[in-house]
Amino acid sequence: MELLLFPSLFAIYLKIAIFMRYHDSLRRENLNLGIFFIAVFLLNIVEFIAFRPEFSEQTALLILAAYYCCVVFIVHGYVSLCLEYSEFTWHLPKVKLAMNVLLAFLVVSLIFDRSIIDSAVVTPGGLALTKVEGSSYWIVQLYLLGFVSFGAGLLFLGFAKLRSNLSRQRCFVMLISTLPAAAIAVVVVIAQELGSTITAAIVMSLAFTLMLGVLVYAEEKTRLFRLLTFVPFTRERKLHKQLLDRITNCISINDDPSQNSALNLKSMMKDLEGTVVKHVLDYYGGNQKLTARALGVSEATVSRRARAANRKSQEKDLTPVYTPDSIRITQ
């Protein structure tokens, strides 16, 4: 078996693992995500079939058309997810109808119109199929570029404008998950325009699988928060680091208690509580009622803990820091 088949096989294995682990999120919680999963999985299957091609000309062309139909379906599913996550509402039924009509037109054209894909050829080395562009291939390029840009724009607007922190987090995660596939697609398109016969089939399935895995994992808000703790400069990562530092300071004690300053457990717990309260209060835009309900405490407790945390933070900022340049020796 060719070594280059392993990325495609590995991507299929990952998709099966994703479905087995998170099938509820795909079947019940988010229909658009389930459709996106099916499109990505079918692309992977067609891609695998296209390796080491030994088909007739018509069969090869049909396989290549099926591959591009899957790509079109993936972009359609991507935009549908962007509409959902960004909470887009402006003439939404008409927008979805236009998307469905355009999708049907492209699928029919890819299968029956040779002006889009003129023929299929084998890449150098006989590894996979690639296309010979027809005179109307620009329609597919415009569709892919336009709809991906439209979806990314929706996510940016959603991240900037939405009030719900959960919706903003999902927009942000989807933007991040799009980057690998988008970067690969841009590189391949540029290389093809320069005359290269490179094909994205070897790596694109892995990029889509990574994107799919991130989106499915982030569908549940607890997993979404855990995922964001790995992303630099996010509020979730900052909170995670603060809590981890405080807990580390609490447990890093010497074997001989007499050699340490006294550990005040109540003070430590208040510090942890204050950090969490400030984060949740910020999450709900300063709304103490929602914060208290989320934490299962009274509003008075939230107010008290927040004031104590702010006071301690101010005291820390006002603590003088002595450096060698600030010390003067007088006679």
DRENDO-1510 file (C-alpha; in Angstrom, 1 decimal, always signed):
<recs>
REC; n; res; u; v; w
REC; 1; MET; +0.0; +0.0; +0.0 .
REC; 2; GLU; +1.3; +3.5; -0.9 .
REC; 3; LEU; +2.6; +5.5; +2.0 .
REC; 4; LEU; +0.5; +8.5; +0.9 .
REC; 5; LEU; -2.7; +6.5; +1.6 .
REC; 6; PHE; -2.1; +6.6; +5.3 .
REC; 7; PRO; -3.2; +10.3; +5.8 .
REC; 8; SER; -6.6; +9.5; +4.1 .
REC; 9; LEU; -7.0; +6.2; +6.1 .
REC; 10; PHE; -6.1; +8.0; +9.3 .
REC; 11; ALA; -8.6; +10.7; +8.6 .
REC; 12; ILE; -11.4; +8.1; +8.1 .
REC; 13; TYR; -10.4; +6.5; +11.3 .
REC; 14; LEU; -10.6; +9.8; +13.1 .
REC; 15; LYS; -14.0; +10.5; +11.7 .
REC; 16; ILE; -15.3; +7.2; +12.9 .
REC; 17; ALA; -13.9; +7.8; +16.3 .
REC; 18; ILE; -15.5; +11.3; +16.4 .
REC; 19; PHE; -18.9; +9.8; +15.5 .
REC; 20; MET; -18.6; +7.0; +18.1 .
REC; 21; ARG; -17.6; +9.4; +20.8 .
REC; 22; TYR; -19.9; +12.4; +20.0 .
REC; 23; HIS; -22.7; +11.0; +18.0 .
REC; 24; ASP; -25.4; +12.7; +20.2 .
REC; 25; SER; -24.0; +16.1; +19.2 .
REC; 26; LEU; -24.1; +15.1; +15.5 .
REC; 27; ARG; -27.5; +13.4; +15.5 .
REC; 28; ARG; -29.6; +15.4; +17.9 .
REC; 29; GLU; -28.1; +18.6; +19.2 .
REC; 30; ASN; -27.0; +20.2; +15.9 .
REC; 31; LEU; -28.3; +19.0; +12.5 .
REC; 32; ASN; -26.1; +21.4; +10.5 .
REC; 33; LEU; -23.1; +19.9; +12.2 .
REC; 34; GLY; -24.3; +16.4; +11.4 .
REC; 35; ILE; -24.7; +17.3; +7.7 .
REC; 36; PHE; -21.2; +18.9; +7.7 .
REC; 37; PHE; -19.9; +15.6; +9.1 .
REC; 38; ILE; -21.5; +13.6; +6.4 .
REC; 39; ALA; -20.1; +15.8; +3.7 .
REC; 40; VAL; -16.6; +15.7; +5.1 .
REC; 41; PHE; -16.8; +11.9; +5.5 .
REC; 42; LEU; -18.0; +11.4; +1.9 .
REC; 43; LEU; -15.2; +13.6; +0.6 .
REC; 44; ASN; -12.7; +11.4; +2.5 .
REC; 45; ILE; -14.2; +8.2; +0.9 .
REC; 46; VAL; -14.1; +9.7; -2.6 .
REC; 47; GLU; -10.6; +10.9; -2.0 .
REC; 48; PHE; -9.4; +7.5; -0.9 .
REC; 49; ILE; -11.0; +5.9; -4.0 .
REC; 50; ALA; -9.1; +8.3; -6.3 .
REC; 51; PHE; -5.7; +7.2; -5.1 .
REC; 52; ARG; -3.8; +4.9; -7.5 .
REC; 53; PRO; -6.5; +5.4; -10.2 .
REC; 54; GLU; -7.0; +2.6; -12.8 .
REC; 55; PHE; -10.3; +3.6; -14.2 .
REC; 56; SER; -11.8; +4.4; -17.6 .
REC; 57; GLU; -12.0; +8.0; -18.6 .
REC; 58; GLN; -15.7; +8.3; -17.9 .
REC; 59; THR; -15.3; +6.7; -14.5 .
REC; 60; ALA; -12.4; +8.9; -13.5 .
REC; 61; LEU; -14.4; +12.0; -14.5 .
REC; 62; LEU; -17.4; +10.8; -12.5 .
REC; 63; ILE; -15.2; +10.3; -9.4 .
REC; 64; LEU; -13.6; +13.7; -9.8 .
REC; 65; ALA; -17.1; +15.3; -10.2 .
REC; 66; ALA; -18.2; +13.5; -7.0 .
REC; 67; TYR; -15.2; +14.9; -5.2 .
REC; 68; TYR; -16.0; +18.4; -6.2 .
REC; 69; CYS; -19.7; +17.9; -5.3 .
REC; 70; CYS; -18.5; +16.9; -1.8 .
REC; 71; VAL; -16.4; +20.1; -1.6 .
REC; 72; VAL; -19.4; +22.2; -2.6 .
REC; 73; PHE; -21.5; +20.4; +0.1 .
REC; 74; ILE; -18.8; +21.1; +2.7 .
REC; 75; VAL; -18.8; +24.8; +1.9 .
REC; 76; HIS; -22.6; +24.8; +2.0 .
REC; 77; GLY; -22.5; +23.1; +5.4 .
REC; 78; TYR; -19.8; +25.5; +6.6 .
REC; 79; VAL; -21.9; +28.6; +5.7 .
REC; 80; SER; -25.0; +27.0; +7.4 .
REC; 81; LEU; -23.0; +26.6; +10.6 .
REC; 82; CYS; -21.7; +30.2; +10.3 .
REC; 83; LEU; -25.3; +31.4; +9.9 .
REC; 84; GLU; -26.3; +29.4; +13.0 .
REC; 85; TYR; -23.4; +30.4; +15.2 .
REC; 86; SER; -23.5; +34.1; +14.2 .
REC; 87; GLU; -27.3; +34.2; +14.8 .
REC; 88; PHE; -27.8; +35.7; +11.4 .
REC; 89; THR; -31.5; +36.7; +10.9 .
REC; 90; TRP; -31.6; +39.2; +8.0 .
REC; 91; HIS; -33.9; +37.7; +5.4 .
REC; 92; LEU; -32.7; +34.3; +6.6 .
REC; 93; PRO; -35.3; +32.1; +4.7 .
REC; 94; LYS; -34.5; +33.9; +1.5 .
REC; 95; VAL; -30.7; +33.5; +2.1 .
REC; 96; LYS; -31.1; +29.8; +2.7 .
REC; 97; LEU; -33.3; +29.3; -0.3 .
REC; 98; ALA; -30.7; +31.1; -2.5 .
REC; 99; MET; -28.0; +28.9; -1.0 .
REC; 100; ASN; -30.0; +25.7; -1.8 .
REC; 101; VAL; -30.7; +26.8; -5.3 .
REC; 102; LEU; -27.1; +27.6; -6.0 .
REC; 103; LEU; -26.0; +24.3; -4.4 .
REC; 104; ALA; -28.4; +22.3; -6.7 .
REC; 105; PHE; -27.2; +24.3; -9.8 .
REC; 106; LEU; -23.5; +23.6; -9.0 .
REC; 107; VAL; -24.1; +19.9; -8.3 .
REC; 108; VAL; -26.0; +19.4; -11.6 .
REC; 109; SER; -23.4; +21.4; -13.5 .
REC; 110; LEU; -20.5; +19.4; -12.1 .
REC; 111; ILE; -22.0; +16.2; -13.1 .
REC; 112; PHE; -23.4; +17.0; -16.5 .
REC; 113; ASP; -21.6; +20.1; -17.7 .
REC; 114; ARG; -18.1; +19.6; -19.1 .
REC; 115; SER; -17.5; +23.3; -19.3 .
REC; 116; ILE; -16.6; +23.3; -15.5 .
REC; 117; ILE; -14.4; +20.2; -15.4 .
REC; 118; ASP; -13.2; +19.3; -18.9 .
REC; 119; SER; -11.6; +16.0; -18.0 .
REC; 120; ALA; -9.7; +14.0; -15.4 .
REC; 121; VAL; -6.0; +13.3; -15.5 .
REC; 122; VAL; -3.6; +11.4; -13.3 .
REC; 123; THR; -1.0; +13.4; -11.3 .
REC; 124; PRO; +2.7; +12.7; -11.9 .
REC; 125; GLY; +3.6; +9.4; -10.3 .
REC; 126; GLY; +0.1; +8.0; -10.8 .
REC; 127; LEU; -1.0; +8.8; -7.2 .
REC; 128; ALA; -4.4; +10.5; -7.7 .
REC; 129; LEU; -6.8; +12.2; -10.0 .
REC; 130; THR; -6.8; +15.8; -10.7 .
REC; 131; LYS; -8.9; +18.1; -13.0 .
REC; 132; VAL; -8.5; +19.8; -16.3 .
REC; 133; GLU; -10.3; +23.1; -15.9 .
REC; 134; GLY; -13.1; +23.9; -18.3 .
REC; 135; SER; -14.1; +27.4; -19.5 .
REC; 136; SER; -16.6; +27.8; -16.7 .
REC; 137; TYR; -14.5; +26.5; -13.8 .
REC; 138; TRP; -14.3; +30.0; -12.5 .
REC; 139; ILE; -17.9; +29.5; -11.2 .
REC; 140; VAL; -16.7; +26.9; -8.8 .
REC; 141; GLN; -13.8; +29.1; -7.7 .
REC; 142; LEU; -16.0; +32.1; -7.2 .
REC; 143; TYR; -18.5; +30.0; -5.2 .
REC; 144; LEU; -15.8; +28.6; -2.9 .
REC; 145; LEU; -14.0; +31.9; -2.3 .
REC; 146; GLY; -17.2; +33.9; -2.0 .
REC; 147; PHE; -19.0; +31.6; +0.4 .
REC; 148; VAL; -16.0; +30.9; +2.6 .
REC; 149; SER; -15.4; +34.7; +2.8 .
REC; 150; PHE; -19.1; +35.2; +3.6 .
REC; 151; GLY; -19.0; +32.6; +6.3 .
REC; 152; ALA; -15.8; +34.0; +7.9 .
REC; 153; GLY; -17.3; +37.5; +7.8 .
REC; 154; LEU; -20.4; +36.3; +9.6 .
REC; 155; LEU; -18.2; +34.7; +12.3 .
REC; 156; PHE; -16.2; +37.9; +12.7 .
REC; 157; LEU; -19.4; +40.0; +13.1 .
REC; 158; GLY; -20.8; +37.5; +15.5 .
REC; 159; PHE; -17.7; +37.5; +17.6 .
REC; 160; ALA; -17.7; +41.3; +17.7 .
REC; 161; LYS; -21.4; +42.0; +18.1 .
REC; 162; LEU; -23.1; +39.2; +19.9 .
REC; 163; ARG; -24.0; +39.7; +23.5 .
REC; 164; SER; -24.0; +36.0; +24.4 .
REC; 165; ASN; -20.6; +34.9; +25.5 .
REC; 166; LEU; -21.3; +31.3; +24.5 .
REC; 167; SER; -22.2; +32.4; +21.0 .
REC; 168; ARG; -19.1; +34.6; +20.8 .
REC; 169; GLN; -16.9; +31.7; +21.9 .
REC; 170; ARG; -18.4; +29.4; +19.3 .
REC; 171; CYS; -17.8; +32.0; +16.6 .
REC; 172; PHE; -14.2; +32.3; +17.7 .
REC; 173; VAL; -13.5; +28.6; +17.9 .
REC; 174; MET; -15.0; +28.1; +14.4 .
REC; 175; LEU; -12.8; +30.8; +13.0 .
REC; 176; ILE; -9.7; +29.1; +14.5 .
REC; 177; SER; -10.8; +25.7; +13.2 .
REC; 178; THR; -11.1; +27.1; +9.7 .
REC; 179; LEU; -7.5; +28.4; +9.5 .
REC; 180; PRO; -5.7; +25.1; +8.6 .
REC; 181; ALA; -8.2; +24.1; +5.8 .
REC; 182; ALA; -8.3; +27.7; +4.4 .
REC; 183; ALA; -4.5; +28.0; +4.4 .
REC; 184; ILE; -4.1; +24.7; +2.6 .
REC; 185; ALA; -6.7; +25.6; +0.0 .
REC; 186; VAL; -5.1; +29.0; -0.7 .
REC; 187; VAL; -1.7; +27.4; -1.2 .
REC; 188; VAL; -3.1; +24.7; -3.5 .
REC; 189; VAL; -5.0; +27.2; -5.6 .
REC; 190; ILE; -2.0; +29.5; -5.9 .
REC; 191; ALA; +0.2; +26.5; -6.9 .
REC; 192; GLN; -2.3; +25.4; -9.5 .
REC; 193; GLU; -2.6; +28.9; -11.0 .
REC; 194; LEU; +1.2; +28.9; -11.3 .
REC; 195; GLY; +1.0; +25.7; -13.4 .
REC; 196; SER; +1.6; +23.0; -10.8 .
REC; 197; THR; -0.3; +19.7; -10.9 .
REC; 198; ILE; -0.3; +19.5; -7.1 .
REC; 199; THR; -3.5; +18.1; -5.5 .
REC; 200; ALA; -4.9; +18.8; -2.1 .
REC; 201; ALA; -6.3; +15.3; -1.7 .
REC; 202; ILE; -3.3; +14.2; +0.4 .
REC; 203; VAL; -3.7; +16.7; +3.2 .
REC; 204; MET; -7.2; +18.3; +2.8 .
REC; 205; SER; -9.0; +15.5; +4.4 .
REC; 206; LEU; -6.9; +15.8; +7.6 .
REC; 207; ALA; -7.5; +19.5; +7.7 .
REC; 208; PHE; -11.3; +19.0; +7.4 .
REC; 209; THR; -11.1; +16.3; +10.0 .
REC; 210; LEU; -9.3; +18.6; +12.4 .
REC; 211; MET; -11.9; +21.3; +11.8 .
REC; 212; LEU; -14.7; +18.8; +12.3 .
REC; 213; GLY; -13.2; +17.4; +15.5 .
REC; 214; VAL; -12.8; +20.9; +17.0 .
REC; 215; LEU; -16.4; +21.9; +16.2 .
REC; 216; VAL; -17.9; +18.7; +17.5 .
REC; 217; TYR; -15.8; +18.8; +20.7 .
REC; 218; ALA; -16.8; +22.5; +21.3 .
REC; 219; GLU; -20.5; +21.8; +20.9 .
REC; 220; GLU; -20.9; +21.3; +24.6 .
REC; 221; LYS; -20.1; +24.4; +26.6 .
REC; 222; THR; -17.9; +22.7; +29.3 .
REC; 223; ARG; -15.7; +21.2; +26.5 .
REC; 224; LEU; -15.8; +24.6; +24.8 .
REC; 225; PHE; -14.3; +26.3; +27.9 .
REC; 226; ARG; -11.7; +23.6; +28.3 .
REC; 227; LEU; -10.7; +24.0; +24.6 .
REC; 228; LEU; -10.3; +27.7; +25.0 .
REC; 229; THR; -7.9; +27.3; +27.9 .
REC; 230; PHE; -5.4; +26.1; +25.3 .
REC; 231; VAL; -5.8; +29.2; +23.1 .
REC; 232; PRO; -3.3; +32.0; +23.9 .
REC; 233; PHE; -4.6; +35.4; +25.1 .
REC; 234; THR; -8.2; +34.2; +25.8 .
REC; 235; ARG; -10.0; +35.1; +29.0 .
REC; 236; GLU; -10.5; +31.4; +29.7 .
REC; 237; ARG; -6.8; +30.7; +29.5 .
REC; 238; LYS; -6.1; +33.6; +31.8 .
REC; 239; LEU; -8.6; +32.3; +34.4 .
REC; 240; HIS; -7.2; +28.8; +34.1 .
REC; 241; LYS; -3.7; +30.1; +34.7 .
REC; 242; GLN; -4.8; +32.2; +37.7 .
REC; 243; LEU; -6.5; +29.2; +39.3 .
REC; 244; LEU; -3.7; +26.9; +38.6 .
REC; 245; ASP; -1.1; +29.3; +40.1 .
REC; 246; ARG; -3.2; +29.7; +43.3 .
REC; 247; ILE; -3.7; +26.0; +43.7 .
REC; 248; THR; +0.0; +25.4; +43.1 .
REC; 249; ASN; +0.9; +27.9; +45.8 .
REC; 250; CYS; -1.6; +26.2; +48.1 .
REC; 251; ILE; -0.1; +22.8; +47.8 .
REC; 252; SER; +3.6; +23.5; +47.4 .
REC; 253; ILE; +4.5; +23.3; +51.0 .
REC; 254; ASN; +7.6; +22.1; +52.7 .
REC; 255; ASP; +7.8; +18.7; +54.4 .
REC; 256; ASP; +8.7; +20.6; +57.6 .
REC; 257; PRO; +5.8; +23.0; +58.4 .
REC; 258; SER; +8.1; +24.9; +60.9 .
REC; 259; GLN; +10.2; +26.1; +57.9 .
REC; 260; ASN; +7.2; +27.8; +56.2 .
REC; 261; SER; +5.1; +30.7; +57.0 .
REC; 262; ALA; +1.6; +29.7; +58.2 .
REC; 263; LEU; -0.8; +28.6; +55.5 .
REC; 264; ASN; -4.2; +30.3; +55.9 .
REC; 265; LEU; -6.7; +27.9; +54.2 .
REC; 266; LYS; -9.6; +30.4; +54.6 .
REC; 267; SER; -7.6; +33.1; +52.8 .
REC; 268; MET; -6.7; +30.7; +50.0 .
REC; 269; MET; -10.3; +29.7; +49.5 .
REC; 270; LYS; -11.4; +33.3; +49.4 .
REC; 271; ASP; -8.7; +34.0; +46.8 .
REC; 272; LEU; -10.0; +31.2; +44.6 .
REC; 273; GLU; -13.6; +32.2; +45.1 .
REC; 274; GLY; -12.8; +35.8; +44.3 .
REC; 275; THR; -11.1; +34.8; +41.0 .
REC; 276; VAL; -14.0; +32.6; +39.9 .
REC; 277; VAL; -16.6; +35.3; +40.9 .
REC; 278; LYS; -14.7; +38.0; +38.9 .
REC; 279; HIS; -14.6; +35.7; +35.9 .
REC; 280; VAL; -18.3; +34.8; +36.0 .
REC; 281; LEU; -19.3; +38.4; +36.7 .
REC; 282; ASP; -17.3; +39.5; +33.7 .
REC; 283; TYR; -18.8; +36.7; +31.6 .
REC; 284; TYR; -22.3; +38.0; +32.4 .
REC; 285; GLY; -21.3; +41.6; +31.8 .
REC; 286; GLY; -21.4; +42.7; +35.4 .
REC; 287; ASN; -24.9; +41.3; +36.0 .
REC; 288; GLN; -24.8; +40.1; +39.7 .
REC; 289; LYS; -28.2; +38.4; +39.5 .
REC; 290; LEU; -27.1; +36.1; +36.7 .
REC; 291; THR; -23.7; +35.6; +38.3 .
REC; 292; ALA; -25.3; +34.6; +41.6 .
REC; 293; ARG; -27.7; +32.2; +39.8 .
REC; 294; ALA; -24.9; +30.6; +37.8 .
REC; 295; LEU; -22.8; +30.1; +41.0 .
REC; 296; GLY; -25.6; +29.1; +43.2 .
REC; 297; VAL; -25.0; +31.8; +45.8 .
REC; 298; SER; -26.7; +35.0; +46.9 .
REC; 299; GLU; -26.1; +38.4; +45.2 .
REC; 300; ALA; -24.7; +39.7; +48.4 .
REC; 301; THR; -22.0; +37.0; +48.3 .
REC; 302; VAL; -21.2; +37.8; +44.8 .
REC; 303; SER; -20.9; +41.5; +45.6 .
REC; 304; ARG; -18.8; +40.8; +48.7 .
REC; 305; ARG; -16.4; +38.4; +47.0 .
REC; 306; ALA; -16.0; +40.8; +44.0 .
REC; 307; ARG; -15.2; +43.8; +46.2 .
REC; 308; ALA; -12.7; +41.7; +48.2 .
REC; 309; ALA; -11.0; +40.5; +45.0 .
REC; 310; ASN; -10.8; +44.0; +43.6 .
REC; 311; ARG; -9.4; +45.4; +46.8 .
REC; 312; LYS; -6.8; +42.7; +46.9 .
REC; 313; SER; -5.9; +43.3; +43.3 .
REC; 314; GLN; -5.5; +47.1; +44.0 .
REC; 315; GLU; -3.3; +46.4; +47.0 .
REC; 316; LYS; -1.1; +44.2; +44.9 .
REC; 317; ASP; -0.8; +46.9; +42.3 .
REC; 318; LEU; +0.1; +49.5; +44.9 .
REC; 319; THR; +2.7; +47.3; +46.6 .
REC; 320; PRO; +6.1; +49.1; +46.1 .
REC; 321; VAL; +8.7; +47.2; +44.2 .
REC; 322; TYR; +12.3; +48.0; +45.3 .
REC; 323; THR; +15.0; +47.8; +42.8 .
REC; 324; PRO; +18.8; +48.5; +43.3 .
REC; 325; ASP; +18.4; +51.8; +41.5 .
REC; 326; SER; +15.8; +52.9; +44.1 .
REC; 327; ILE; +18.0; +52.4; +47.1 .
REC; 328; ARG; +20.2; +55.3; +48.1 .
REC; 329; ILE; +23.0; +55.1; +50.8 .
REC; 330; THR; +23.5; +58.3; +52.7 .
REC; 331; GLN; +26.2; +59.2; +55.0 .
</recs>
